[in-house]
Amino acid sequence: AWRTPIKVTPEALVSLQLLQKQKISDSANQPSNKKARLEPIQSPNRKLPPESTPRVMFTGFEPMQVQQYTKRLHALGGEVAESSQKATHLLASKVTRTVKFLTAMSVVKYITTPEWLEESWRSQKFVDEQSYTLRDAEAEVLFSFSLEESLKRAHSAPLFKGKYFYLTPGICPSLSTMKAILESAGGKLLAKQPSYRKIMEHKQNKNLPEIILISCDNDLHLCREYFMKNIDVHNAEFILTGVLTQKLDYESYPLPEHYDSVTARI
């Protein structure tokens, strides 16, 4: 058939176009059953006791998905968390190193898949989270950690409690992002660069918080004195991977002591 052209008269073509327009017009004036099925069933918002009200954060979803999840969450009596500090649940389909995921790691009781909310909606009550805990084998192999074990450690004690951090200005991710992540894990950010004397004072006095230095290749010149005095300086992974694994790893993320390149710049 594709080798022999089919002749269509002008009258037949006009009739076909009119028929198509009529179909479009008819479908526009009639409600779509498919669309109706996608809309969530509206039920009255419930008022749960504060201690049993899930306060949920979402990460890694499209806005339309979040809107859908939020409607169902509200209908069941849950709330969207105003901040990670107030969150009890994080919904995610995989492990991601977003600000929301890393700040929530240190705070929330549960990290679940969307199936937890879907099953809660079907049951018309919040179901037990244990069967819907997020598991991401690929990420856990990549970062050599167990999400379940990390959450247990986070629940037992804040990772960075009693520790001060100084981050040099060129750090990546941004200073504000890193600040949110380390503070959610109990750390405190120093606004002023500590001197060698101050660092040694904190090292020698066990009653004073430990000072941890975080920098990057572009800020090596700011670390010159630390390198000269053999003070450890770490890269951002000390915080990022540290929060994900909930481990203080002083060995794996040193900032290379490129002292030759440092002196060459000065």
Disulfide bonds with the S-S distance in Angstrom:
none
